[in-house]
Amino acid sequence: MKLGLALARGTIGALFVGHGAQKLFGWFGGYGPEGTGQFFESLGLKPGKRNAIMAGVSEATGGALLALGLFTPLASAMLIGTMATAIQKVHGSRGVWVTEGGWEYNAVLIAAVIAITDAGPGDLSLDALLGRERWGPGWALAAAAAGAAGSQLVITAGQRADGQPAGQDATGETPAVTSTEPAADRPAS
């Protein structure tokens, strides 16, 4: 029995479900699709509300699949995509450390879901019940590539008609984060 894999999957997956619920329903201190959508608009992820809903669905669905150990590579790709977008649009310019609003936490989550996909969800999973306890490095790399590609598609789709890269104002600067930033994405104080 691989208890550690089940614990990692359950913890990470459940927290992603909660993170998605913040965006979709405003639960757990979240801002729901309207508030998160406004924040996404400020980042150039347009239309903001649609992107907030897509991110929330990806996090909630990917988290649930990961927790259950079902279609593990798909779950990982969904979660990697949202974390890659968060790094590119929110945390990347703030350096590595989460204490400065950086990307370290996002990177740890990406590494964790890649490792879970590589190792497989374990025998305490729905994948195992379906005869697929192990996925391996090829599936892990495919999940990482799919997540990164999905993130890039979302970012590219948000580019403005005026030719400015998504997330930049007319001066080419990235706008400052305002109080509409979802609590889960705010830098640690």
C-alpha positions in Angstrom: 0.0 0.0 0.0 1.3 3.4 -0.9 -0.2 5.5 1.9 2.2 8.5 1.2 0.9 8.8 -2.3 -2.7 8.7 -1.1 -2.0 11.3 1.5 -0.2 13.6 -1.0 -3.0 13.2 -3.6 -5.7 13.8 -1.1 -4.2 16.8 0.5 -3.1 18.5 -2.7 -6.2 17.6 -4.5 -8.6 18.8 -1.8 -6.8 22.1 -1.5 -7.1 22.6 -5.3 -10.8 21.9 -5.1 -11.0 24.6 -2.4 -9.0 27.0 -4.5 -11.3 26.4 -7.5 -14.3 26.9 -5.3 -13.0 30.3 -4.3 -13.1 31.3 -7.9 -16.4 29.6 -8.8 -18.5 30.3 -5.8 -16.7 32.8 -3.6 -16.3 30.1 -0.9 -13.4 30.0 1.6 -12.8 33.7 1.4 -12.7 33.8 -2.4 -14.1 36.5 -4.7 -16.3 34.3 -7.0 -16.3 34.7 -10.7 -17.0 38.4 -10.7 -14.2 39.5 -8.3 -11.7 37.0 -9.7 -12.8 38.0 -13.2 -12.0 41.7 -12.4 -8.6 40.6 -11.2 -8.0 38.5 -14.2 -9.0 41.4 -16.5 -6.3 43.6 -14.8 -3.8 40.9 -15.7 -4.9 40.8 -19.3 -6.7 37.5 -19.1 -9.7 38.6 -21.0 -12.6 38.1 -20.7 -11.9 38.0 -17.0 -15.1 36.3 -15.8 -14.8 33.5 -18.4 -11.2 32.9 -17.5 -12.0 32.9 -13.8 -14.6 30.2 -14.4 -12.2 28.2 -16.6 -9.5 28.4 -13.9 -11.9 27.5 -11.2 -13.2 24.5 -13.1 -9.7 23.4 -13.9 -8.6 23.6 -10.3 -11.8 22.0 -8.8 -12.0 19.2 -11.4 -8.2 18.6 -11.5 -8.1 18.6 -7.7 -11.0 16.2 -7.4 -9.4 13.8 -10.0 -6.1 14.0 -8.3 -7.6 13.3 -4.9 -9.4 10.3 -6.3 -6.4 9.1 -8.2 -8.5 9.1 -11.4 -7.1 10.0 -14.8 -4.0 11.2 -13.0 -2.2 12.7 -16.1 -5.3 14.7 -17.0 -5.6 16.0 -13.4 -1.9 17.0 -13.4 -2.2 18.8 -16.8 -5.2 20.8 -15.5 -3.4 21.8 -12.3 -0.1 22.5 -14.0 -1.9 24.8 -16.5 -3.4 27.0 -13.8 -0.1 27.1 -11.8 1.9 28.0 -14.9 -0.5 30.8 -15.7 -0.3 32.1 -12.1 3.5 32.1 -12.3 3.5 34.0 -15.6 0.8 36.5 -14.8 1.1 37.1 -11.0 4.2 35.6 -9.3 7.0 35.4 -11.9 8.0 39.1 -11.7 8.1 39.0 -7.9 11.1 36.6 -7.6 11.3 33.1 -6.2 10.1 33.4 -2.6 6.5 33.3 -1.6 7.2 35.9 1.2 7.6 38.4 -1.6 4.7 37.1 -3.6 7.0 34.9 -5.7 6.5 31.6 -7.5 8.1 29.0 -5.1 4.7 27.6 -3.9 3.4 27.2 -7.5 6.6 25.5 -8.5 6.4 23.0 -5.6 2.8 22.2 -6.6 3.8 21.6 -10.2 6.7 19.4 -9.1 4.4 17.4 -6.8 1.8 16.7 -9.4 4.4 15.7 -11.9 6.0 13.4 -9.3 2.6 11.8 -8.5 1.9 11.3 -12.2 5.4 9.7 -12.7 5.0 7.4 -9.6 1.4 6.7 -10.3 -1.5 7.4 -7.9 -0.8 4.1 -6.0 -3.0 1.2 -5.2 -5.5 3.3 -3.2 -6.8 5.0 -6.3 -9.5 4.7 -8.9 -6.8 4.5 -11.6 -5.6 1.3 -9.8 -9.2 -0.1 -9.7 -9.2 0.5 -13.5 -5.9 -1.4 -13.9 -3.6 1.6 -14.0 -1.7 2.0 -10.8 1.4 3.4 -12.5 1.7 6.0 -15.3 5.4 6.7 -15.6 7.8 9.5 -16.8 6.3 9.7 -20.3 2.9 10.5 -19.0 4.3 12.9 -16.4 6.2 14.8 -19.1 3.1 14.8 -21.4 1.0 16.3 -18.5 3.7 19.0 -17.9 3.8 19.8 -21.6 0.0 19.9 -21.9 -0.3 22.1 -18.9 2.3 24.5 -20.2 0.7 24.6 -23.6 -2.8 25.2 -22.1 -1.4 28.1 -20.0 0.2 29.7 -23.0 -3.0 29.4 -25.1 -5.0 31.2 -22.3 -2.4 33.9 -22.0 -2.1 34.4 -25.8 -5.9 34.5 -26.2 -6.0 37.4 -23.7 -3.8 39.7 -25.8 -5.5 43.0 -26.5 -6.5 44.4 -29.9 -4.1 47.3 -29.4 -1.2 45.0 -29.7 0.0 45.2 -26.1 0.9 41.9 -24.6 -1.7 40.6 -22.2 -1.3 42.0 -18.7 0.5 45.3 -19.8 -1.0 48.7 -20.0 -0.3 51.2 -22.8 3.1 52.1 -21.4 4.1 48.4 -21.5 4.1 48.1 -17.7 2.3 45.4 -15.8 -0.4 47.0 -13.7 -0.1 46.9 -9.9 -2.2 44.3 -8.1 -5.2 45.8 -6.5 -7.5 44.8 -3.7 -9.6 42.7 -6.1 -6.8 40.1 -6.2 -8.1 36.8 -4.9 -6.9 36.1 -1.3 -5.3 32.8 -2.4 -3.1 34.7 -4.9 -2.1 37.6 -2.6 1.5 37.7 -1.6 2.2 36.4 1.9 2.6 39.2 4.5 
